């Protein structure tokens, strides 16, 4: 007994003599964001420690000075001498080479056009990217144009939120291509050996009788449920003080609860939160452990600032550490977009996510809230981050995005997808792409280029062109580059996930005009959405039409059994009352 006590006393004396100093500090990145879970090896003992969820650490060392070796995924290894008498602030540098000068991503591109400038739109503290509406382009001088193929739908639910509040809508919050995307019109399966199918119809323009409307539909193949690859999902959840509202964090908890119920045992989910600190709330966990995941989500509470940059870095590092080759590796960012620590500008955030794009990790952004909602920042992150963007205004929308359209939202069948269309100038005098409007700042950047988008399983995109027909007569010279009756040539460019090779699909648009009344109902309904968007934006191109025209077209072409289409008709009615009321007040003020 005495021998055992003597041995214990000697051990304690040895530990005290060896561990008499305590080293404290924190690890940061190049932008002063705190880095959690960094490996810290102590040279004197060889022991391995880690920075905590807040990026801070405390390590017992045997002498007042020692040496640390710090390693983290995506950062350069650092060896640094330290002194226990000083608080250590250690900075790690990115191992990824600095990205090349950022080329701003255009949604649509016609060469050599430089629209003018205007200021950003704001509503209270909400921000939206200033857009320049696409104008008519002369086909003789500029026959070719293009646009990005995306699955973003955020604008529709955001517009619905404004109208349900009885409020007018900032014009730049109205993105017509996203209003169209919301409905996934007339899906048709591509051929078995193809990723996409393309179809077109040419008809009369309902808001300008002398013009034509070209409907161009692009359908992506559906993933075979039996072949859906395993998912590595990192939920990056904003738990800052600004999220302490019923339509923010509580809505996200409900939304992610729906998502978790779709997970399979072979799927992995992790949770990173950012607020008072950046923390890994849930380490990588199998989709079979739904109770554990749901309990973690339920325990989340709001508070603190919004270090969004540090949260994004931590989430991508965690996703990289669990990377599944050939799988679906994705960060799902859920926030009101109100970043106020670290990099906060749209340009800085674009540069940030560009660093991780080549890692093969997708980014889905889910926006929530009102009042200080930062639509412009989330849109920039999604477009530059190899991913997509949705806005959740209620639980019903969360169910649509994360349950009914789960594979469209989460599983990509093509990357960097964009379409080029070349019009036949002997048949087309001028053309205008409806929607796909570009940001003012992007258009003024000489390095801008068309940026393709991610396309989800089973998505159907419908693009509309308003066309001014050429004045053909018996002396007109037909363009020999086009076959007889050919309105335009289409080339769809894309890559398969995890495959760097560019692939192409080709299609020819016929010039046969189908009377508007004989069009498929879904195409006529789509034209009512385009008109609705133009009226909301107060577009000069739809001045000859009014809200009654949009309602009439929608009612005559809608499916009575489709609740989404019926809801859209009620939204047009609400807009008519709101905007008609606004015009009446303006006349009284004049």
Long-range contacts (C-beta under 8 A, 24 or more apart in sequence): 17-62, 18-62, 19-60, 19-61, 19-62, 20-62, 21-60, 21-61, 21-62, 21-63, 21-64, 21-84, 22-58, 22-59, 22-60, 22-61, 22-84, 23-57, 23-58, 23-59, 23-60, 23-61, 23-66, 23-82, 23-84, 23-88, 24-56, 24-57, 24-58, 24-59, 24-87, 24-88, 25-56, 25-57, 25-82, 25-87, 25-88, 25-89, 25-90, 26-51, 26-54, 26-55, 26-56, 26-57, 26-88, 26-89, 26-90, 27-51, 27-55, 27-57, 27-70, 27-72, 27-90, 27-91, 27-92, 28-55, 28-89, 28-90, 28-91, 28-92, 29-75, 29-91, 29-92, 29-94, 29-310, 29-313, 30-91, 30-92, 30-93, 30-94, 31-309, 31-342, 31-343, 32-91, 32-342, 33-278, 33-307, 33-309, 33-310, 33-313, 33-341, 33-342, 34-277, 34-278, 34-307, 34-310, 35-72, 35-75, 35-92, 35-310, 35-313, 35-314, 36-278, 36-279, 36-280, 36-314, 37-72, 37-280, 37-314, 37-317, 37-318, 38-70, 38-71, 38-72, 38-75, 38-92, 39-70, 39-71, 39-72, 40-68, 40-69, 40-70, 41-68, 41-69, 41-70, 41-71, 42-66, 42-67, 42-68, 43-67, 43-68, 43-69, 53-277, 53-278, 53-279, 53-280, 54-277, 54-278, 54-279, 55-277, 55-278, 55-310, 72-317, 73-317, 73-320, 73-321, 74-313, 74-316, 74-317, 74-320, 94-355, 96-355, 96-356, 99-351, 99-354, 99-355, 101-447, 102-347, 102-350, 102-351, 102-354, 102-447, 103-447, 103-448, 103-449, 103-451, 104-439, 104-441, 104-442, 104-445, 104-447, 104-448, 104-449, 105-148, 105-383, 105-384, 105-442, 105-448, 105-449, 105-450, 105-451, 106-148, 106-438, 106-442, 106-443, 106-448, 106-449, 106-450, 106-451, 107-147, 107-148, 107-150, 107-177, 107-436, 107-437, 107-438, 107-451, 108-134, 108-145, 108-146, 108-147, 108-148, 108-433, 108-436, 108-437, 108-438, 108-450, 109-145, 109-146, 109-147, 109-448, 109-449, 109-450, 110-137, 110-142, 110-144, 110-145, 110-146, 111-142, 111-144, 112-142, 113-137, 113-142, 113-443, 114-443, 114-444, 115-438, 115-440, 115-443, 117-440, 117-444, 118-440, 120-172, 120-376, 121-170, 121-171, 121-172, 121-173, 122-170, 123-170, 123-173, 124-371, 124-372, 125-338, 125-371, 125-372, 126-170, 126-370, 126-371, 126-372, 126-373, 126-374, 126-375, 127-374, 127-375, 127-376, 127-377, 128-170, 128-172, 128-173, 128-375, 128-376, 129-172, 129-346, 129-375, 129-376, 129-379, 129-380, 129-439, 130-172, 130-439, 130-440, 130-441, 131-171, 131-172, 131-175, 131-437, 131-438, 131-439, 131-440, 132-437, 132-438, 132-439, 132-440, 132-443, 133-437, 133-537, 133-539, 133-541, 134-432, 134-433, 134-434, 134-435, 134-436, 134-437, 134-438, 135-432, 136-430, 136-431, 136-432, 136-466, 136-468, 137-430, 137-431, 137-432, 138-429, 138-430, 139-423, 139-424, 139-425, 139-428, 139-429, 139-430, 139-431, 139-470, 140-425, 140-429, 143-422, 143-423, 143-424, 143-425, 144-420, 144-421, 144-422, 144-423, 145-420, 145-421, 145-431, 145-433, 146-418, 146-419, 146-420, 146-421, 146-450, 147-177, 147-418, 147-419, 147-433, 147-436, 147-450, 147-463, 148-417, 148-418, 148-436, 148-450, 148-451, 148-452, 148-453, 149-218, 149-414, 149-417, 149-418, 149-419, 149-452, 149-453, 149-455, 149-461, 149-492, 149-494, 150-177, 150-181, 150-383, 150-388, 150-417, 150-453, 150-454, 150-455, 150-461, 151-181, 151-388, 151-408, 151-409, 151-453, 151-454, 151-455, 151-456, 151-459, 151-461, 152-177, 152-178, 152-181, 152-379, 152-382, 152-388, 152-389, 152-390, 152-453, 153-178, 153-181, 153-182, 153-389, 153-390, 153-391, 153-401, 154-178, 154-367, 154-375, 154-378, 154-379, 154-389, 154-390, 154-391, 155-179, 155-391, 156-181, 156-182, 157-182, 157-390, 157-391, 157-392, 157-393, 157-397, 158-367, 158-373, 158-375, 158-391, 158-393, 159-536, 159-571, 160-393, 160-567, 160-571, 161-370, 161-391, 161-393, 163-571, 163-574, 163-575, 163-578, 164-393, 164-574, 165-370, 166-574, 166-578, 167-578, 168-578, 168-579, 168-582, 169-536, 171-536, 171-537, 171-538, 173-375, 174-533, 174-536, 174-537, 175-435, 175-437, 175-533, 176-434, 176-435, 176-436, 176-437, 176-529, 176-530, 176-533, 176-534, 176-537, 177-435, 177-436, 177-461, 177-463, 178-435, 179-435, 179-529, 179-532, 179-533, 180-435, 180-461, 180-462, 180-463, 180-464, 180-526, 180-529, 180-530, 181-459, 181-461, 182-564, 183-522, 183-525, 183-526, 183-529, 183-564, 183-565, 184-405, 184-408, 184-458, 184-459, 184-460, 185-217, 185-460, 185-462, 185-522, 185-523, 185-525, 185-526, 186-217, 186-460, 186-462, 186-520, 186-522, 186-523, 187-219, 187-458, 187-460, 188-217, 188-219, 188-460, 189-219, 189-221, 189-222, 190-219, 190-220, 190-221, 194-221, 194-505, 195-220, 195-221, 195-413, 195-414, 195-494, 195-496, 195-503, 195-505, 196-220, 196-221, 196-414, 196-492, 196-494, 196-505, 198-490, 198-492, 198-505, 198-507, 200-487, 200-490, 200-507, 200-509, 200-510, 201-514, 201-519, 201-520, 201-523, 202-467, 202-487, 202-509, 202-510, 202-511, 202-512, 202-513, 202-514, 203-513, 203-514, 203-515, 203-516, 203-519, 203-523, 204-513, 204-515, 204-516, 205-466, 205-467, 206-516, 206-524, 206-527, 206-531, 206-545, 206-549, 206-553, 207-531, 207-534, 207-541, 207-542, 207-544, 207-545, 207-549, 208-466, 208-544, 210-468, 211-466, 211-467, 211-468, 211-469, 212-466, 212-467, 212-468, 212-469, 212-513, 213-464, 213-465, 213-466, 213-467, 213-527, 214-431, 214-464, 214-465, 214-467, 214-487, 214-488, 214-509, 215-462, 215-463, 215-464, 215-519, 215-523, 215-526, 216-419, 216-421, 216-462, 216-463, 216-464, 216-465, 216-490, 216-509, 217-460, 217-461, 217-462, 217-463, 218-419, 218-460, 218-461, 218-462, 218-463, 218-492, 219-458, 219-459, 219-460, 219-461, 220-413, 220-414, 220-455, 220-456, 220-457, 220-458, 220-459, 220-460, 221-413, 221-457, 221-458, 222-407, 222-457, 222-458, 223-407, 223-411, 223-413, 223-457, 223-458, 228-328, 228-407, 228-411, 229-324, 229-326, 229-327, 229-328, 229-411, 230-264, 230-266, 230-267, 230-268, 230-324, 230-327, 230-328, 231-263, 231-267, 231-268, 231-269, 231-287, 231-324, 231-327, 231-328, 231-329, 231-330, 231-410, 232-267, 232-268, 232-284, 232-319, 232-322, 232-323, 232-324, 232-327, 232-328, 232-329, 232-330, 233-263, 233-267, 233-268, 233-269, 233-270, 233-328, 233-330, 233-331, 233-332, 233-410, 234-269, 234-270, 234-271, 234-272, 234-315, 234-316, 234-318, 234-319, 234-322, 234-330, 234-331, 234-332, 235-269, 235-270, 235-271, 235-272, 235-297, 235-332, 235-334, 236-272, 236-273, 236-274, 236-311, 236-312, 236-315, 236-331, 236-332, 236-333, 236-334, 236-335, 237-271, 237-272, 237-273, 237-274, 237-281, 237-300, 237-334, 237-335, 238-273, 238-274, 238-275, 238-306, 238-308, 238-311, 238-333, 238-334, 238-335, 238-336, 239-273, 239-274, 239-275, 239-300, 239-301, 239-302, 239-303, 239-304, 240-274, 240-275, 240-276, 240-302, 240-303, 240-304, 240-305, 240-306, 240-338, 241-275, 241-302, 241-303, 241-304, 241-305, 241-306, 242-302, 242-306, 242-336, 242-338, 242-369, 242-372, 243-275, 243-302, 243-335, 243-336, 243-368, 243-369, 244-302, 244-303, 245-369, 247-368, 247-369, 247-370, 247-393, 247-394, 248-302, 248-336, 248-368, 248-369, 249-300, 249-301, 249-302, 251-368, 251-392, 251-394, 251-395, 251-398, 252-334, 252-366, 252-368, 252-392, 253-297, 253-298, 253-300, 254-395, 254-398, 255-334, 255-366, 255-392, 255-395, 255-398, 255-401, 255-402, 256-297, 256-334, 256-402, 257-294, 257-297, 258-398, 258-399, 258-402, 258-403, 259-332, 259-402, 259-403, 259-406, 260-287, 260-290, 260-293, 260-294, 260-297, 261-290, 261-403, 262-402, 262-403, 262-406, 263-287, 263-288, 263-290, 263-293, 264-288, 268-322, 268-324, 269-293, 270-318, 270-319, 270-322, 271-296, 271-297, 272-311, 272-314, 272-315, 272-318, 273-300, 273-311, 274-306, 274-307, 274-308, 274-310, 274-311, 274-314, 275-302, 275-303, 275-304, 275-305, 275-306, 275-307, 276-303, 276-304, 276-305, 277-304, 277-307, 278-307, 278-310, 278-311, 278-314, 280-314, 280-318, 284-318, 284-321, 284-322, 305-340, 305-341, 306-335, 306-338, 306-339, 306-340, 306-341, 307-339, 307-341, 307-342, 308-335, 308-337, 308-339, 308-341, 308-342, 308-344, 308-349, 309-339, 309-341, 309-342, 309-343, 309-344, 309-348, 309-349, 309-352, 310-341, 310-342, 312-349, 312-352, 312-353, 312-381, 313-352, 316-356, 316-359, 316-361, 319-359, 319-361, 320-359, 320-361, 323-359, 323-360, 323-361, 325-498, 326-498, 328-362, 328-410, 328-411, 328-412, 329-359, 329-360, 329-361, 329-362, 330-361, 330-362, 330-363, 330-364, 330-387, 330-410, 331-361, 331-362, 331-363, 331-364, 331-385, 332-363, 332-364, 332-366, 333-363, 333-364, 333-365, 333-366, 333-378, 333-381, 334-365, 334-366, 334-368, 335-365, 335-366, 335-367, 335-368, 335-378, 336-367, 336-368, 336-369, 336-372, 336-373, 336-374, 337-367, 337-373, 337-374, 337-375, 337-376, 337-377, 337-378, 338-372, 338-373, 338-374, 339-374, 339-377, 346-376, 346-377, 346-380, 349-377, 349-380, 349-381, 349-384, 350-380, 350-381, 350-384, 353-381, 353-384, 353-385, 353-386, 354-384, 356-385, 357-384, 357-385, 357-386, 360-498, 361-386, 362-386, 362-387, 362-412, 362-454, 363-387, 364-388, 364-389, 364-390, 364-409, 364-410, 365-389, 365-390, 366-390, 366-391, 366-392, 366-401, 367-391, 367-392, 368-392, 368-393, 383-451, 383-453, 386-415, 386-454, 387-454, 388-453, 388-454, 388-456, 405-456, 407-456, 407-457, 407-458, 408-456, 408-457, 408-458, 408-459, 409-456, 410-456, 411-456, 411-457, 412-454, 412-455, 412-456, 412-457, 412-497, 413-455, 413-456, 413-457, 413-496, 413-497, 414-454, 414-455, 414-494, 414-495, 414-496, 414-497, 415-452, 415-454, 415-455, 415-494, 415-495, 415-496, 415-497, 416-451, 416-452, 416-453, 416-493, 416-494, 416-495, 416-502, 417-452, 417-453, 417-454, 417-455, 417-492, 417-493, 417-494, 417-495, 418-450, 418-451, 418-452, 418-453, 418-492, 418-493, 418-494, 419-463, 419-490, 419-491, 419-492, 419-493, 420-490, 420-491, 420-493, 421-465, 421-488, 421-489, 421-490, 421-491, 421-509, 422-488, 422-489, 422-490, 423-467, 423-487, 423-488, 424-479, 424-481, 424-482, 424-486, 424-487, 424-488, 424-511, 425-470, 425-479, 426-470, 426-472, 426-476, 426-477, 426-478, 426-479, 426-482, 427-469, 427-470, 427-472, 427-482, 427-487, 427-511, 428-467, 428-468, 428-469, 428-470, 428-487, 428-488, 429-468, 429-469, 429-470, 429-471, 430-467, 430-468, 431-465, 431-466, 431-467, 431-468, 432-465, 432-466, 432-467, 432-541, 433-463, 433-464, 433-465, 434-463, 434-464, 434-465, 434-466, 434-530, 434-533, 434-534, 435-463, 435-464, 435-530, 435-533, 436-463, 452-493, 452-494, 455-494, 462-523, 462-526, 464-526, 464-527, 464-530, 466-541, 483-508, 485-510, 485-511, 485-512, 486-510, 486-511, 487-511, 521-557, 521-558, 521-559, 522-557, 524-553, 524-556, 524-557, 525-553, 525-554, 525-557, 525-558, 525-565, 527-553, 528-553, 528-554, 528-557, 528-568, 528-572, 529-554, 529-568, 532-568, 532-571, 532-572, 532-575, 535-575, 535-579, 536-575, 536-579, 547-572, 547-575, 547-576, 547-579, 547-580, 548-576, 551-576
